[in-house]
Amino acid sequence: MGLFDLFTQKIGIDLGTSNTLVYVSNKGIVTNEPSVVAINTVSKEVCAVGNDAKAMLERTPKNIMAIRPLQNGVIADFQLTRAMVQYFIAKTLNKKRFIKSNIVISVPVGVTSIERRAVEEVAYDAGARKVKLVEEPMAAAIGAGLPVDQPIGNMIVDIGGGTTEIAVISLGGIVESDSLRTAGDDIDINIRDYIKNKYKMDIGLVTAEKIKIALGNASEEYYEEKDSKYIEVEDETEEITVLAPTEMEIRGRDIVSGLPLKITITNDEIRESIIETINSIVNAIKRVLERTPPELSSDIYSNGIYLTGGGALLKGLDIYIKQETGINVFIADNPLHSVALGAGKICENM
């Protein structure tokens, strides 16, 4: 170990649209917080980052704004992204100012050179000594423990908040891929719009996300073949109350009268509201499979498709994809952490 290594921290970052995860060598994942920044619109000062900022979403006074600085997996607001990354790295290093970092950051497949430079600049501004960018599906596959360096076809589908990354990997490289700007955030919007159109009730995206976690599903067969790997959500907040595994009570604002309103919604309705988005993801998987060389296709048929990201936890999604493709589908052991774990492993060997 060289002298510089004593003062260098190896960090892997999953810089996601919805959440940012930070992996530190020899420690594992030390940070998992929403990618949200709250600022004072008058003074332009950052008021909160991460969990504290997300708690302010759709609940702030006029002079405070809670913002997601990344959209569809790329930087939409450079200054706020820099402030957010600086905050997370400072928190990770526990304010040890003299420690520099080697950082690996995941990015969507197909990002432009300008978008890549923006991510690199954010990391260097936050104190990085070296920065390496890695495609999200490659990081997800490594984090999921797939044999990416072998001459074997591995298919990974990483469904995050802003993007769905699909890739076929062999011999340490991406053979075929697709980056879809359709993912978990679109499902939240689907649910919000469905309730608005059918029940004439307004809810926020925070509530829609809670509904997705509790009742979101892609296949009615999930409830017939329920497996112990799925955990039912028990939630009782100001916005929702889970009444049963298949229905819940939602509170929002009546569009017509403007008064508070309460309705009961079922899992079948939620599936109806999101199925178009699910089909977009399935169709993208089929397109990648169609472009995959025959030998690798054979491997994928034998080994299956692996799901990572928060979207992998959508109830029955693995069942639905298998029905549509005829290929076995597996959920990674730790789908929410796969990209960060993969980025961390790459950094440790950088």
Stockholm file with secondary structure:
# STOCKHOLM 1.0

chainA/1-350         MGLFDLFTQKIGIDLGTSNTLVYVSNKGIVTNEPSVVAINTVSKEVCAVGNDAKAMLERTPKNIMAIRPLQNGVIADFQLTRAMVQYFIAKTLNKKRFIKSNIVISVPVGVTSIERRAVEEVAYDAGARKVKLVEEPMAAAIGAGLPVDQPIGNMIVDIGGGTTEIAVISLGGIVESDSLRTAGDDIDINIRDYIKNKYKMDIGLVTAEKIKIALGNASEEYYEEKDSKYIEVEDETEEITVLAPTEMEIRGRDIVSGLPLKITITNDEIRESIIETINSIVNAIKRVLERTPPELSSDIYSNGIYLTGGGALLKGLDIYIKQETGINVFIADNPLHSVALGAGKICENM
#=GR chainA/1-350 SS CCHHHHTEEEEEEEECSSEEEEEETTTEEEEEEESCEEEETTTCCEEEETHHHHTTTTCCCTTEEEECSEETTEESCHHHHHHHHHHHHHHHHTTCTTCEEEEEEEECTTCCHHHHHHHHHHHHHTTEEEEEEEEHHHHHHHHTTCCTTSSSCEEEEEECSSCEEEEEEETTEEEEEEEESCSHHHHHHHHHHHHHHHHCEECCHHHHHHHHHHHCBSCGGGGTSCCTTSCCCCCBCSSEEEEETTEEEEEEEETTTCSEEEEEEEHHHHHHHHHHHHHHHHHHHHHHHHHSCHHHHHHHHHHCEEEESGGGGSBTHHHHHHHHHSSCEEECSSTTTHHHHHHHHHHHTC
#=GC SS_cons         CCHHHHTEEEEEEEECSSEEEEEETTTEEEEEEESCEEEETTTCCEEEETHHHHTTTTCCCTTEEEECSEETTEESCHHHHHHHHHHHHHHHHTTCTTCEEEEEEEECTTCCHHHHHHHHHHHHHTTEEEEEEEEHHHHHHHHTTCCTTSSSCEEEEEECSSCEEEEEEETTEEEEEEEESCSHHHHHHHHHHHHHHHHCEECCHHHHHHHHHHHCBSCGGGGTSCCTTSCCCCCBCSSEEEEETTEEEEEEEETTTCSEEEEEEEHHHHHHHHHHHHHHHHHHHHHHHHHSCHHHHHHHHHHCEEEESGGGGSBTHHHHHHHHHSSCEEECSSTTTHHHHHHHHHHHTC
//
